[in-house]
Amino acid sequence: MTNNETVAAPLLAAIRTDRLLLRQWRAEDLDAFAAMNADERVMRHFVAPLTREQSLESLERLRRHFADHGYGLWVLEIPGEAPFIGCVGLLQPNFKAHFTPCVEIGWRLAADYWGQGYAREAATAVRDLALGELHLPEIVSMTTPANERSVHLMESLGMRRDPADDFDHPKVPDGHPIKRHVLYRLTRDEWRKLVSYADAT
C-alpha cells in the first residue's frame, strides 16, 4: 500500500470520547449546521459563508461519503447538553493535487464552543481511528496560512508541514485571499511513535 492509497471501511456509526459523541447525521441537524455555516466567524477562512440550501447540499454529500467509504465527517455532540456543536472526521478530497488521492482529517465547530478543547479531543480520536483501526498509511490536513487555530490543532496532533507541499487550492477562485493553502501530514509510522512516547510518559 502506498502513502496515497485509501481503503474502504465498514460503516462507523459513532465514536465516544470522555466528553463527546461523534455520530451519524440526522435530518434535524440541518438547522444547527446551516447556522454554523452562515456564521462569518466560523467561515472566515473559507471562500464565503453558505446559504441554507448550500448547507443542505453539503449535508447530503457528507451522508453519501459515509455510504461510499464507511467514514466521513461525524456530527459532534455533547451528550445531555448540546446535540450539535460542529463536525469532525475524515474525507477524501474531490479535487486533484500533487498529494491526492488521500484522506483528510478536518473539523468545523460552532463559535460558541471554541476554546474548550472539543476540537482537539474529537480530532485526536479520529486521528487514532484513522491510523489505528482503519490502517490508513497517512492522513493530511489543509488550511490557509492565516488560520492559526487550525494550524495549531494540526501541530498538536503531531502533523508536520513541508513548505514544498504548500499549494493553490484548485476549488478556490483565482485571486481570492484564501487561494494559497498549507498542507500538514502524519504517517502511520509517525503516529505509532507519538502513541508509544505518550504511553511511556
Secondary structure, 3 states (H helix, E strand, C coil): CCCCCCCCCCCCCEEECCCCEEECCCHHHHHHHHHHHHCCCCCCCCCCCCCHHHHHHHHHHHHHHHHHHCCCEEEEEECCCEEEEEEEEEECCCCCCCCCCCCEEEEEECHHHCCCCHHHHHHHHHHHHHHHHCCCCEEEEEECCCCHHHHHHHHHCCCEECHHHCEECCCCCCCCCCCEEEEEEEEHHHHHHHHHHHHHC
